[in-house]
């Protein structure tokens, strides 16, 4: 993600050294899941991704979202003025594009 994309997130963090990883991720999860849940952008440079981070999680997050039935999703899409379906690369890998469109 480039800097312009990061600016579109209301809350952004940049991890500058491996010692910050745990605290920044805990803070990001806390913000993302509290109050009105929303996106948080965390930039982790490759040199930190490739480094060893000695950190034990202080808290564990279990994220559960209620799943809508196929019929509920179809109804919502049919009623939407500008419907959008955002799917991941797995749809293409599974050769399921036609199933998604259906």
N, C-alpha and C positions, 0 to 999 in steps of 0.2 A: 504494500500500500504506500502511495507516495504522500508527501507532506500535505498536499491539498486535500486528499481523502481523509487524513487524520483530523484536519481542521473541521470536517463536517460532523465529527462526534462531539457531543457536549462535554464529555469528560475524557481526557487523555492523560496517559502516563508514559514516561520513557524510563526504562531500566538502564542505568548507567554502569552498574557493576553487579557481579553475581550475588553479592551479599544482600542486595535489595530485592531479589526475585520474590522471596516468600512474602515479605511485608507488602510489596506493591500488589502482588496478585491477591492477597487477602483483602486489601483495601478495595481493589477493583471489584472483586466478587461481592463484597459487602455493599458497595454503592450500587452495583448492577441489580442486586436482588432486594434492596430495601426501598421503602416508600413506593414510588411509582417505578417499577422495574424498567430498565432500559439499557442501551448499549454503552459499553466502556471500551475505549481503544487503549491497548497496551502495546507499546513498541518495544520489541526485544531484539537488539542488534545481533547479527549472526555470531560475533565473537562471544557473546554471552550465552547464546543458545548452545554453542559448542563447548562451553566450559562446564566444569563440575560445580554443582550447587548443592552444598550440604545443608538441607533444610527439611525439617519435619513439620508437616502441616499442624497448625494449632487448632484448626477447626476444619470440619468436613462439611461440604455442601451437598445436599441431595436435592437435585432440581427435578421436580416433577411438574409436568404441564398436562392438563386434561386434554385428551385426544378427541377431536371431533370425528364423528362417523363420516363415511364416504358421502352419505346423503346430505349431512349438514354442510360439508365442504362444497358440494355441488350447488346447494341452495345459495350459499354465501357468494360463490363465484358468479352464479346466474344473476343475482341481485346487484352485484357490484357495477358501478358506472364504468370503472377502468380496472377490470380484473387483472391481476398479475400472479403468476405462479413462478416462484424462484426455486429451482432445483439444483442440486449439486452435480458434479461430474460423474457421480456414480450412475446416474440415469443413462448417460451416454455409454459408459462402460458396460452396463447391463443391457444395452440396446433396447431401452424401454421408453424412448421418446414418444412413440405412438401411443403407448399405454397412458403416459402422462397427459397427452393431448386429448385422449378419449375421456 
